[in-house]
Amino acid sequence: MFSIGELSRRTGVKVPTIRYYEQSGLIAPAERSEGNQRRYGREEEGRLAFIRHARDLGISLDAIRELLELSAHPETPCDRADAIARDHLALVREKIARLKRLETELARIAGHCDADAVGECYVIRSLAHHGLCAEEHA
């Protein structure tokens, strides 16, 4: 059995986050020692590692909750888990496309300024007047 601090060290998840996951039902409430300290076992460590990896990939807590529920039934088809991963991948690709548009526009703005003073600075003017942007990037 691990204390919450040891579980935190073993998984890389901060103590307040472990408490939050416990309160939100992502991990089961910890057993308590005679001194009322939380105690966790290998099962909770594995579950927390699963959650952390999913969060590192940017998966939402609601999707993680659903994936955890699915993982509790290994005999069920995995089409729902696949769908969750595909949906998240689509969101990631949308974010990447938006970030590429932002990169292009910021490079254009930064490379367009040849003023000596802020009063004539293209960066400042373009941030103040969205119409100076080459394309929509929001």
Disulfide bonds with the S-S distance in Angstrom:
none
